Amino acid sequence: MDRVIVVGAGLAGLQTVVALRGQGYTGALTLVGADPDPPYDRPPLSKALLMGEVDDTTLDADWDALEVTRLFRRRAAGLTAEGLLATDSGELAYDGLVLATGASPVRLPGAETAVTLRTHADALALRARLRPEARLVIVGAGWIGAEVATAAVRAGVRVTVVEALPTPLASALPASCGQRMLPWWSDVDLRLGDAVDAVEPDAVHLRDGERIPADTVLIAVGVRPETAWLAGSGVDLTLRGAVAVDSGLRTSLPGVLAVGDCAAWESARYRTRMHVEHWDNALHAPTTVAANLLGGDQCYDPVPYFWSEQWGRMVQYAGHHPAGERVVWRDGEDGRWAAFWLAGDRLVAALTVDRPRDLVQARHLMASARPVDDALLAEPGVPVKSAAA
Ligand code: FAD
């Protein structure tokens, strides 16, 4: 193999070129990215950048050592024939291809004047709107909604959050967790179970007829994999539009692999296809992609992890909890708490609030699949690792 193209110059794309060179690939390497900027980190966009603590989140890369042809502002448009990638300015030939085109925010029909937050440019533009007394309506009380609301409240913005579901973070966490988080939202006008009917340049209309005036409307109702450009290419997609890959991150086309937010892999650990749209996955999965593109046979089957910083708290989650698992709560007197999900006597997921050590130890327990003791898990003074039987 001597011509590899990586499509998508985000964290997963950058990590893939780094891993390919690190694993000894010496052929031609091209990184194609639609964004005008070199790869940058997204988590700070809704945190430190919005709060004015950083401007630049560019990821470190030694481009000279990597010897990568960088084609930024260049959008992949399809796979035209075996071994040819179509882009908005011509075709590129490859023997190995990695799809790392990430995800894009879901937009609401008729809400063209509203903003979304995915890119560095989005974040700078949103920050400029976070002025004292400005009125911000956020549609969606998910991870991004919570983090933007945190930064906006700190900037003195008057924030309304409209969420169709009955609790914050309800598409990711059970209602029992969201209920516990409700007091965190006390500085915003939080409308739960309320659906948006229409978005105008200066207001949001709710289904019940109420009009909420707004200087800015942010739509934060989730993301969708950036894969429409693969239509007709022969690359299989899931129902949600992610690239369907096997346990080695290979797509249905030989020589084409996929990684990061755009890909959903077959997990033996969870006996299901996993689609994880979080930073840790984009950071680590490229090692497997590079190895398998170069002829290896590695399996990618991690215990997934993500974090969110909101309302002055560090919220972390590891694992995977299908509905119906048993929950054990751990409550510290200091307001720091954790939830552990168990399948039988095995820990399958953990959510921690300002308890990072618990999270690290829980993640190890999940990876080891050792049985755990409920009573010890519930005890805030006991190290989580000591709950292993
Ligand atoms: P992306 O970062 O989306 O990169 C994909 C790249 O592909 C983009 O640069 C895009 O321009 C490019 N591209 C798309 N289509 C094409 C095309 N056709 N041709 C060429 N290039 C294309 N995760 C956490 O775990 N914790 C957090 O706290 C957290 N905070 C976040 C905050 C924000 C504001 C955002 C947006 C995300 C956050 N995430 C967080 C998620 C995390 O950043 C993503 O999981 C990670 O960026 C995924 O990396 P990726 O490289 O797969 O995709």
Residues whose N, C-alpha, C, O or C-beta is under 5 A from the ligand:
A	BS01	FAD	V7 G8 A9 G10 L11 A12 G13 V32 G33 A34 D35 R42 P43 L45 S46 R74 R75 A76 A100 T101 G102 A103 L117 R118 E226 W229 V259 G260 D261 C262 E277 H278 W279 D280 A282 Y305 F306 W307 S308
